[in-house]
Amino acid sequence: SLRNPNIRWRIFYAQIKAANDIIAARDPQTASAADLNTLGQALALRAFDYLNLAPYYAFDYAQHPDDPCVPLVTDTNADEKAYARSTVKEVYTQIIDDLTNAINYLDGYTRTASNFIDKGVAYGLRARAYLAMEKWVEAAADAKAALENVTGTCDGTPYSIDEISKPSFCNISDHNWMWGIRLSDSMIDGEYASWPSWIGSFSTNAYSVATGTYAMINQNLFDKIPDTDARKGWWVDADLHSDHLDGFTWQGFTGDAIASAEVEDVKVAYLPYTNIKFGFQSGADLAKNGGDWCLMRVEEMLLIQAEALAKSGADGQSVLTNFMKTYRDANYSPVFSKFEDEIWFQRRVELWGEGFAYADLMRLRKNMVRFHAGQEEDINVPTTAQFNIPAGDKRLLMVIPQTEINANPLIVQNETSTPKAGENSGLTDGITD
């Protein structure tokens, strides 16, 4: 589908425009303390936008620094009529510069709510950037600094095992949320245009629930999660069971009856491996599709620390082990012998549905594997989507929207073609094999 590239391009460049307007209106040399804080947030937001563009339209920084990435539109060149694609290195240089300035301008700022960006969030965004750039020492240090500098309701600790053992991930005031989007019922403009109507499984007014287009984990990944890991209950199994539904009530149904319930014009039965990770806030109108969306949480920073420390030659395994044994699986032992495979696996499980999978695939230069040979009838992937794509294949790059091509004569399109069903059935990724 071309919807993702088009929506991604339009949303983030619209937000870049808004950030540029704020940045252009404030001179850091004469700005008040409050204006410096606003400037810092705008710079961090612009960096966040480019972090959500670069990994999708170009390959990784470490091996492809001179490849064309996306156009850099800033407060200093916003009036230009056309923009060529900047290189990957140029885009990441801008990201790091923006976040470094943001960290300085946000020093001493204490936010009133977690939908604002503080110094801790800016450090967290720079940790993401350094991770993508394979600057391991810097990534580990920034992830640690992010937890030390976050303010507001976030206390720097992950969700506990009890807290993740029921549908959740919907409240910006949760103690592990570093940054998020507040989306109450009263803020919804059109019930279908919010994340609970797309990825959630508890709405009473959404296409996903009413038609059975549920967001599901790939069966091969689900099967690798140990039964002792509390996160396995984030999805129902092949028999539509999850311990996380025990004692949970939805529209008069309780426990596994929720999964199998069919309500005319409202809900069809869950499919195997449907997610119940994302719940609704207490008292929310299930027909309105309100629910806060997490943009950064403590667990991500711990996973960045673990990966970056290990890849810099330090002890990242102990960081991961402590997190897992304390907050996810008291019986944890690594699933994979290679730490690189283990940390990728844990990111795929922990951050599932939160917007990291594709960027991780690209920065780690991994094959995109949806199915294996012989699974054509035994995998929860539609037949037309049963194809695998090797790392480095140009089809992994998103295409630039035609509207941008038409309006911007300096843009050069990414090469692409449509994968065929059954293609590369023998490809493996080292995780779901």
Secondary structure by P-SEA (a helix, b strand, c coil): caaaaaaaaaaaaaaaaaaaaaaaacccccccaaaaaaaaaaaaaaaaaaaacccccccccccccccccbbbbccccccccccccccaaaaaaaaaaaaaaaaaaaccccccccccccaaaaaaaaaaaaaaacaaaaaaaaaaaaaaccccccccccccccccccccccccccccccbbbbbcccccccccccccccccccccccccccccccccccaaaaaaccccccccccccccccccccccccccccccccccccccccccccccccccccccccccccccccbbbbbbcccaaaaaaaaaaaaaaacccaaaaaaaaaacccccccccccccaaaaaaaaaaaaacccccaaaaaaaacccccccccccccccccccccccccccccccccccccaaaaaacccbbbbbbbbbcccccccccccccc
